[in-house]
């Protein structure tokens, strides 16, 4: 991938239904060039699926991440076990048997059971748990209090679930309603932050280097400002970040580079930032994306 492919992927991660024309305007490319790049990303396996889901915030769900070293003799076998968990949406393997696990929990009462299960299945006795701060990683619109989803909304999401770029006329015909109705419903869900339109993205299949960088911030640093500042300053290399309510001086950034020299330069530059105490990079080797209870919920609600 080059910088333009990464920028294009970021836009599709935020909203996978963004039109070719809008993507072209934002990137300064022709519509044909955008189409060719998306097709190339699909053919290479970097983009696997264009997805539609109910936003986690609309479900009052909780995003958590656990990370640490696994003692499993077979990491692949551990990943197969984790894929059946129902809450885990992402597992990434880094050097030194370090593993990152992202999960969506329906509520905090599920937390203790989840952590116990991960410790056992992934053989991670000394894992670290991070409870996400409550803001969307990609800074998408969050739903307002009191906004709700109706049965037809769930049917629209279900129709777009594994192909969010489908023509709305096709969705309308499938649901037996007008295209205008589908368009109005979808526009409302996007505007009110009730739907998450994204992609299943596998940058590890390319020749690029994906690195998770742990940042320890100095006590006076304003974490709410540091993350967005780093994404803006180091774009397109720092793709997004995670901050955690229970780890007040800790940020995790996902970093893309095309070479080890580029990664080294970014590391050295980060160390010069006044508000950063220390950094700890882990290079990722592979990652897996799984369906969760959020996906099953859409299927169930659409049939009511």
C-alpha positions in Angstrom: 0.0 0.0 0.0 1.0 3.6 -0.4 -0.1 6.7 1.5 -3.1 7.2 -0.8 -4.3 3.5 -0.2 -4.1 4.1 3.6 -6.0 7.4 3.4 -8.6 5.7 1.3 -8.9 2.8 3.8 -9.3 5.2 6.7 -12.2 7.0 4.9 -13.9 3.6 4.3 -13.3 2.5 7.8 -15.2 5.6 9.0 -18.0 5.2 6.4 -17.9 2.4 3.9 -20.8 3.8 1.9 -18.9 7.0 1.0 -19.4 7.5 -2.7 -16.6 7.3 -5.2 -17.1 11.0 -6.1 -16.8 12.1 -2.4 -13.8 9.8 -1.9 -12.2 11.3 -5.1 -12.8 14.9 -3.9 -11.4 14.2 -0.5 -8.3 12.5 -1.8 -7.7 14.7 -4.9 -8.1 11.8 -7.3 -10.3 10.9 -10.2 -13.4 8.7 -9.6 -11.8 6.1 -11.9 -8.6 6.1 -9.8 -10.5 5.6 -6.6 -12.4 2.7 -8.1 -9.2 1.1 -9.3 -7.6 1.5 -5.9 -10.6 0.0 -4.1 -10.7 -3.0 -6.5 -6.9 -3.5 -6.0 -7.4 -3.5 -2.2 -10.2 -6.0 -2.5 -8.2 -8.3 -4.8 -5.1 -8.2 -2.6 -7.3 -9.2 0.5 -6.6 -5.9 2.4 -10.3 -5.2 2.2 -12.4 -8.3 2.7 -15.9 -7.0 3.4 -17.9 -3.8 3.5 -19.9 -4.0 6.7 -23.0 -2.5 8.4 -23.7 -2.9 12.1 -25.7 -1.3 14.8 -23.3 1.2 16.5 -22.0 -0.1 19.9 -23.1 3.1 21.6 -26.7 2.6 20.4 -26.6 -0.8 22.1 -25.1 0.7 25.3 -22.3 -1.8 24.8 -18.7 -1.5 26.1 -15.5 -1.8 24.1 -12.6 -3.4 26.0 -9.1 -4.5 25.0 -6.8 -7.0 26.7 -3.2 -7.5 25.9 -0.2 -9.4 27.1 2.0 -12.4 26.5 0.4 -15.8 25.8 1.9 -19.0 27.2 0.0 -21.1 24.6 2.1 -23.6 22.7 -0.1 -23.0 19.7 -1.3 -19.4 19.2 -3.4 -20.5 16.2 -5.2 -23.0 18.4 -5.8 -20.3 21.0 -7.2 -18.0 18.3 -9.6 -20.7 17.2 -10.9 -21.0 20.7 -11.2 -17.2 21.0 -13.2 -17.0 17.8 -16.1 -18.9 19.4 -16.3 -16.4 22.3 -19.1 -14.3 20.9 -17.7 -11.0 22.3 -14.3 -11.0 20.6 -14.1 -9.2 17.3 -10.4 -8.8 16.8 -7.2 -10.8 17.7 -3.8 -9.6 16.7 -0.5 -11.4 17.2 2.7 -9.4 17.8 6.4 -10.4 18.4 7.4 -12.2 21.6 4.0 -14.0 21.8 2.3 -10.7 22.6 -1.4 -10.8 21.8 -4.1 -8.1 21.5 -7.7 -8.9 21.9 -10.6 -6.5 21.2 -14.1 -7.3 22.4 -17.6 -5.8 22.7 -19.4 -6.5 25.9 -23.1 -6.0 26.4 -22.6 -4.5 29.8 -20.1 -4.4 32.7 -21.6 -7.5 34.4 -20.0 -9.6 31.6 -16.5 -8.3 32.3 -15.3 -10.7 35.0 -16.5 -13.7 33.1 -14.9 -12.4 29.9 -11.5 -11.8 31.5 -11.5 -15.3 33.1 -12.3 -16.9 29.8 -9.6 -15.0 28.0 -7.0 -16.0 30.6 -7.9 -19.6 30.2 -8.4 -19.8 26.4 -5.5 -17.6 25.4 -3.3 -18.7 28.3 -2.6 -15.1 29.3 -2.4 -15.2 33.2 -0.9 -11.7 33.4 -3.0 -9.8 30.9 -3.7 -6.1 31.1 -7.4 -4.9 30.7 -8.3 -1.6 29.1 -11.9 -0.3 29.2 -12.3 2.1 26.3 -12.8 5.7 27.2 -16.3 5.9 25.5 -15.4 7.7 22.3 -15.4 6.0 19.0 -11.9 5.0 17.8 -12.5 6.5 14.4 -14.3 9.5 15.9 -17.6 8.7 14.2 -20.9 10.4 15.3 -22.2 9.1 18.6 -26.0 8.6 19.1 -27.9 11.1 21.3 -29.7 9.9 24.4 -33.2 8.7 23.5 -32.6 7.8 19.8 -33.9 4.4 19.0 -33.9 1.9 16.1 -37.2 0.6 14.6 -37.8 -2.9 13.1 -37.4 -1.6 9.6 -34.1 0.0 10.6 -32.8 -3.4 11.7 -34.0 -4.9 8.4 -32.0 -2.2 6.4 -28.9 -2.9 8.5 -29.3 -6.6 8.0 -29.6 -6.2 4.2 -26.4 -4.2 4.2 -24.6 -6.3 6.9 -22.0 -8.0 4.7 -22.2 -5.7 1.7 -22.8 -2.1 2.9 -22.2 -0.7 -0.6 -25.3 -2.4 -2.1 -27.6 -0.3 -4.2 -30.5 1.0 -2.1 -32.8 0.0 -4.9 -31.8 -3.6 -4.3 -32.4 -3.3 -0.6 -35.8 -1.7 -1.2 -36.9 -4.5 -3.5 -35.7 -7.1 -1.0 -37.6 -5.5 1.9 -40.7 -4.6 -0.1 -40.5 -0.9 0.5 -39.6 2.1 -1.7 -36.0 3.2 -2.3 -37.0 6.6 -0.9 -38.0 5.0 2.4 -34.7 3.0 2.6 -32.7 6.1 1.8 -34.5 8.2 4.5 -34.0 5.5 7.1 -30.4 5.0 6.3 -29.7 8.8 6.3 -31.3 9.1 9.7 -29.2 6.3 11.2 -26.0 7.8 9.8 -26.9 11.3 11.0 -27.8 10.1 14.5 -24.9 7.7 14.9 -27.1 4.6 15.1 -25.3 2.6 12.4 -21.6 1.7 11.9 -20.6 1.5 8.2 -17.1 0.1 7.9 -14.8 -2.5 6.3 -13.0 -5.6 7.4 -9.5 -4.5 6.9 -6.5 -6.8 6.8 -3.3 -4.6 6.2 -1.1 -7.5 7.4 -1.5 -9.2 4.0 0.5 -6.4 2.4 4.2 -5.9 2.6 3.8 -3.0 5.0 4.6 -2.9 8.7 1.8 -2.5 11.2 2.9 -1.6 14.7 1.0 -1.1 18.0 2.8 1.5 20.0 2.1 1.9 23.7 2.5 5.5 25.0 3.0 6.3 28.6 2.0 9.9 29.1 3.4 12.4 31.6 1.1 13.2 34.5 0.2 16.7 33.2 -0.7 15.5 29.7 -4.4 15.9 28.6 -5.1 12.5 27.2 -8.3 13.7 25.5 -6.2 16.1 23.3 -3.0 13.9 22.9 -4.6 11.2 20.8 -6.3 13.4 18.1 -3.2 15.6 18.0 -0.9 12.6 17.2 -3.3 11.3 14.5 -3.3 14.7 12.9 0.5 15.4 13.3 1.6 11.9 12.1 -1.0 11.3 9.4 -1.2 8.9 7.6 1.1 6.8 9.8 -0.8 6.9 13.1 -4.1 5.5 11.9 -6.1 5.7 15.1 -5.7 5.3 18.9 -7.3 3.8 21.9 -7.6 5.4 25.3 -8.9 3.7 28.5 -10.8 5.0 31.4 -9.0 2.6 33.8 -5.5 3.3 32.4 -5.3 7.1 32.7 -1.8 7.7 31.4 -1.8 5.1 28.7 -2.6 5.4 25.0 -2.3 2.7 22.3 -1.7 3.8 18.7 -1.9 1.8 15.5 0.9 2.8 13.2 1.5 2.0 9.5 4.9 2.3 7.9 6.5 1.0 4.7 9.9 0.4 6.2 11.8 -0.2 9.5 13.6 3.2 8.9 10.2 5.0 8.8 9.1 3.2 12.0 12.4 4.1 13.7 12.0 7.8 12.7 8.4 7.9 14.0 9.6 6.3 17.3 12.4 8.8 17.7 10.0 11.7 16.9 7.5 10.5 19.5 10.2 10.3 22.1 10.8 14.0 21.6 7.2 15.0 22.3 7.1 16.9 25.7 4.0 15.0 26.9 5.3 11.5 26.3 7.1 9.7 29.1 8.0 6.5 27.2 7.0 4.3 24.3 6.9 0.6 23.7 6.3 -0.6 20.1 5.1 -4.1 19.1 5.2 -5.1 15.5 2.1 -7.1 14.4 2.4 -10.2 12.3 -1.2 -11.2 11.7 -4.7 -10.4 12.8 -8.2 -12.0 12.7 -11.6 -10.5 12.7 -14.7 -12.4 14.1 -18.4 -11.9 14.2 -19.9 -11.2 17.6 -23.2 -10.9 19.4 -23.7 -7.6 17.5 -23.9 -9.4 14.2 -26.3 -12.0 15.6 -28.5 -9.2 17.1 -29.0 -7.7 13.7 -30.2 -11.0 12.3 -32.6 -11.6 15.2 -34.0 -8.1 15.3 -34.6 -8.0 11.5 -36.9 -11.1 11.8 -39.2 -9.6 14.5 
